[in-house]
Amino acid sequence: MESPASAPLRYASAPSRRAEILKRLATTGYVSAAALSAEFAVSEMTIRRDLSKLAEQHLIRLVHGGASLPAGAQLGVAFPERARERSSEKREIGQRAVGWVEPQSTIALDAGTTVSELAMALPADRQLTVVTHSLPAMDILGERTGFTLIGLGGVFHASTRSFSGPDTRAAIRNLRLHTLFLAASGLSETGVYCSTPFDAETKRSLIEIADRVVLLVDSSKFSRTAPVFVCGLDAVDVIVTDAGIDSETAAYPRFADKLDIAQAVA
């Protein structure tokens, strides 16, 4: 068992401290520099350097005494609640994304409520191999025939209903994907963002082994931020979204040539 004296060693390095800071911000919305200093057993000056570095990367907002989430960012929301938000648009996006699924290919489904709609819409006659760390996607496809399902295990995270960690990433390294269907909590001209460092690590590992990356996001994500950077837009080949995207955003050069806009389902 870890002793109280050894506990702060987990955060002795700057990367580990900053990852933990982002994790806490995603769930609480605010962190105190003084409290972090005491808990991590480092000076307040060290913590303030960590916070300044994260602010330079636009991952946090500096406030008096600590840091908060950037404007527009949301705290972690339970999976069922997220699934109910903009459900019709997510269903449209899921059905539109089927057009990017090639017969006899190996695809990966990221963890996310919109990607779960793609799992529901996948046709059973294309002889697909589906890789996923998403428990909802496993549940959906596990009840159906016509798929080879590869489930990625690891440490389970209730907020995303998915598995992540070293075991997950090790399993991913042994695979090759034709197409990754990626989820995100926020999207901007600087790139793709999610809520936790653990989720980001899994996403990056999947991106590395995919020939093509198709991002599935409802139009509200273009105006939202999230604390953890996943990848730049150069890593994304296609962005499938709904018709609610505003014309100015749709015309933005870094988005325009990637967009595939779903129409309302009759």
Secondary structure, DSSP 8 states (H G I E B T S, - for coil): ---TTTGGGGG-SHHHHHHHHHHHHHHHSEEEHHHHHHHHTS-HHHHHHHHHHHHHTTSSEEETTEEE--TT------HHHHHHTTHHHHHHHHHHHGGG--TT-EEEE-SSHHHHHHHHH--TTS-EEEEE-BHHHHHHHHTSSSEEEEE--SEEETTTTEEESHHHHHHHHT--EEEEEE--SEEETTEEEES-HHHHHHHHHHHHTEEEEEEE--GGGGG---SEEEE-GGG-SEEEEETTS-HHHHHSHHHHTTEEEE----
